[in-house]
Amino acid sequence: MLFTGILLLPHFIWEEAGNYSVSFTQFGPFFATMLLIRLTRDNEVKDKIKNGLRFNTRGILWYVLSVVIPFGLTGISAFILAGFFDSRYHAWNGTFVFYFLNFTAMLLGSIGEEVGWRGYLLPSLTKKTSPFISSIIVGCLWGFWHLNYAGDVVFWLLFIVTTIELSILFTFLYNKTNGKLWTAVIFHTFFNFANRVFVWERFTMNLLLIEIVIFGLASAFVLALDRKQMFGKVS
């Protein structure tokens, strides 16, 4: 939170950064992780993060799913929002350069976050408890960290529910690739990108409630599919 607060300051200087999906605060988890590794001299976690950021083509199926799942779930949510709540689609218009810069900013920001959430925190927790419980803890902290929604407390609390559900999906894919951080980075990037493409200017309470149901069903599915690993005891 300290690093995130400090990294919020450049946004007051470069106010147009958000127009290109640049979020300096996304690097808060990265810098916090680097500090913790240095203070604890935990070379095991350091090596795990390095290995996790090495792209391995053997996990290509899971990388593809890390694109399809967030796009599919967000697209379904957008379809329900338009069909049942009369919320018209708003195009996220721009040039090729505009889309390229936005996507690049989302990718870099996702790396900044995921080094902390899934690179450091998740494996640290799974040493002591099951992946399911670890996912809930990470999801709660990840959602709480999004204090930009604190203006509406109810909205913010419901948003935390979605981050818990998403955290379960992240953990499932992360475990399927034996800790490859790229699955989490890709998922995170395309989730943010899908929100621009499908629900631009429609991030409302109705959408949040729809996503809670859709993401919840997806989370329940992967828990049932991989219950032995997700609920397994720590060795």
C-alpha positions in Angstrom: 0.0 0.0 0.0 2.9 2.3 0.7 4.5 1.8 -2.7 1.1 2.1 -4.4 0.4 5.4 -2.6 3.8 6.8 -3.8 3.2 5.6 -7.3 -0.2 7.4 -7.4 1.6 10.8 -7.3 2.8 10.7 -11.0 -0.8 10.5 -12.1 -1.3 14.0 -10.7 1.5 15.2 -12.9 0.6 13.1 -16.0 -3.1 13.3 -15.8 -3.7 11.9 -19.3 -1.8 8.6 -18.5 -5.1 6.9 -17.7 -6.3 7.6 -21.3 -3.7 5.1 -22.4 -4.3 2.5 -19.6 -1.1 3.5 -17.9 -1.3 2.8 -14.2 1.8 3.4 -12.2 0.1 2.0 -9.1 0.1 -1.4 -10.7 3.8 -1.6 -9.9 3.2 -1.3 -6.2 3.1 -5.1 -5.7 6.2 -5.5 -7.8 8.3 -3.0 -5.7 6.9 -4.4 -2.4 7.9 -7.9 -3.5 11.4 -6.8 -4.4 11.8 -5.2 -1.0 10.5 -8.2 0.8 12.8 -10.6 -1.0 15.7 -8.3 -0.2 14.8 -8.0 3.5 14.1 -11.8 3.9 16.9 -12.9 1.5 14.4 -15.4 0.2 16.3 -16.7 -2.9 13.8 -19.5 -3.3 10.9 -17.1 -4.1 13.2 -15.0 -6.2 14.2 -18.0 -8.3 10.6 -19.1 -8.6 9.5 -15.7 -9.9 12.4 -15.7 -12.4 11.4 -19.2 -13.6 7.8 -18.2 -13.7 8.5 -15.3 -16.1 10.4 -17.6 -18.5 8.0 -18.2 -21.4 7.5 -22.0 -22.0 5.7 -23.1 -25.2 4.8 -26.4 -23.5 2.1 -24.5 -21.6 0.6 -23.0 -24.8 -2.8 -24.6 -24.2 -3.1 -22.9 -20.8 -1.9 -19.6 -22.3 -4.6 -19.8 -24.9 -7.2 -20.5 -22.2 -5.8 -17.5 -20.3 -7.0 -15.4 -23.2 -10.3 -17.2 -24.0 -11.6 -17.4 -20.4 -11.5 -13.7 -19.5 -12.7 -12.7 -23.0 -15.5 -15.2 -22.9 -16.7 -14.5 -19.3 -16.6 -10.7 -19.8 -18.3 -11.0 -23.2 -21.1 -13.1 -21.7 -21.5 -10.6 -18.9 -21.7 -7.7 -21.5 -24.3 -9.6 -23.5 -26.5 -10.1 -20.4 -26.0 -6.5 -19.4 -27.2 -5.3 -22.8 -30.0 -7.8 -23.2 -31.6 -7.6 -19.7 -30.7 -4.2 -18.4 -31.0 -2.2 -21.6 -27.4 -1.0 -21.3 -26.2 -0.1 -24.8 -22.8 -0.9 -26.1 -20.2 1.9 -26.2 -17.4 1.3 -28.7 -13.8 1.8 -27.4 -12.6 3.8 -30.4 -9.1 4.6 -31.4 -6.3 4.2 -33.9 -4.0 1.2 -34.2 -1.3 3.1 -32.3 -3.9 3.9 -29.6 -4.8 0.2 -29.1 -1.1 -0.8 -29.2 -0.1 1.7 -26.5 -3.1 0.7 -24.3 -2.4 -3.0 -24.7 1.3 -2.5 -23.9 0.5 -0.5 -20.8 -2.0 -3.2 -19.7 0.6 -6.0 -20.2 3.4 -4.1 -18.3 0.9 -3.2 -15.5 -0.2 -6.9 -15.3 3.4 -8.0 -14.9 3.8 -5.4 -12.1 0.8 -6.8 -10.2 1.3 -10.5 -10.8 4.9 -10.5 -9.6 3.3 -9.6 -6.2 0.0 -11.4 -6.2 0.8 -14.7 -7.9 4.6 -14.5 -7.9 5.1 -13.9 -4.2 1.9 -14.0 -2.2 0.2 -17.0 -3.6 3.1 -19.5 -3.4 4.0 -18.2 0.1 0.4 -18.9 1.3 0.2 -22.3 -0.3 3.1 -23.4 1.8 0.7 -23.2 4.8 -2.8 -23.8 3.5 -4.7 -25.2 0.5 -4.7 -23.4 -2.9 -8.4 -22.7 -2.4 -7.9 -20.9 0.9 -4.8 -19.1 -0.5 -6.9 -17.9 -3.4 -9.5 -16.4 -1.1 -6.8 -14.6 0.9 -5.1 -13.3 -2.2 -8.5 -12.3 -3.7 -9.4 -10.3 -0.6 -6.1 -8.5 -0.4 -6.1 -7.9 -4.2 -9.7 -6.5 -4.0 -8.9 -4.4 -0.9 -5.9 -2.9 -2.7 -8.3 -1.4 -5.3 -9.1 1.5 -3.0 -10.1 3.6 -6.0 -13.6 2.0 -5.6 -13.8 3.1 -2.0 -15.9 6.1 -2.9 -18.9 3.7 -3.0 -18.3 1.2 -0.2 -21.0 -1.3 -1.4 -19.6 -1.3 -4.9 -16.1 -1.8 -3.6 -17.1 -4.7 -1.4 -18.9 -6.4 -4.2 -15.8 -5.8 -6.4 -13.8 -7.7 -3.8 -16.2 -10.7 -4.3 -15.3 -10.6 -8.0 -11.5 -10.5 -7.2 -11.9 -13.6 -5.0 -13.7 -15.5 -7.8 -11.1 -14.3 -10.3 -8.3 -15.3 -7.9 -9.6 -18.9 -7.9 -9.4 -18.9 -11.7 -5.9 -17.5 -11.6 -4.8 -20.1 -9.2 -6.2 -22.9 -11.3 -4.3 -21.8 -14.4 -1.2 -21.0 -12.4 -1.1 -24.5 -10.9 -1.8 -26.2 -14.3 1.4 -24.6 -15.6 3.5 -25.5 -12.5 3.8 -21.9 -11.4 4.3 -20.1 -14.7 3.5 -16.5 -14.1 2.8 -15.9 -17.7 -0.6 -17.6 -17.4 -1.6 -15.0 -14.7 -0.1 -12.1 -16.7 -1.9 -13.1 -19.8 -5.2 -13.6 -18.0 -4.9 -10.3 -16.2 -4.0 -8.4 -19.4 -6.8 -9.8 -21.4 -9.3 -9.4 -18.6 -8.5 -5.7 -18.5 -8.5 -5.5 -22.3 -11.9 -7.3 -22.5 -13.4 -4.8 -20.0 -12.3 -2.0 -22.4 -13.7 -3.8 -25.5 -17.0 -5.1 -24.1 -18.1 -2.9 -21.3 -16.4 0.5 -21.9 -18.3 3.2 -20.0 -20.7 0.6 -18.6 -18.9 -0.5 -15.4 -22.0 -0.3 -13.3 -23.5 -2.0 -10.3 -25.6 -4.1 -12.7 -22.5 -5.3 -14.5 -20.8 -6.1 -11.2 -23.7 -8.2 -10.0 -23.8 -10.1 -13.4 -20.0 -10.7 -13.2 -20.3 -12.1 -9.6 -22.7 -14.7 -10.9 -20.8 -15.5 -14.1 -17.3 -15.6 -12.5 -18.8 -17.5 -9.5 -20.1 -20.2 -11.8 -16.7 -20.4 -13.6 -15.0 -20.7 -10.2 -17.3 -23.4 -9.0 -16.6 -25.3 -12.2 -12.8 -25.3 -11.9 -13.1 -26.2 -8.2 -15.2 -29.2 -9.1 -12.9 -30.1 -12.0 -9.7 -29.9 -10.0 -11.0 -30.3 -6.4 -8.2 -32.7 -5.4 -5.5 -30.1 -6.0 -7.5 -27.0 -5.1 -8.6 -28.4 -1.7 -5.6 -30.6 -1.1 -3.6 -30.5 2.1 -0.2 -28.9 2.1 2.6 -31.4 2.1 
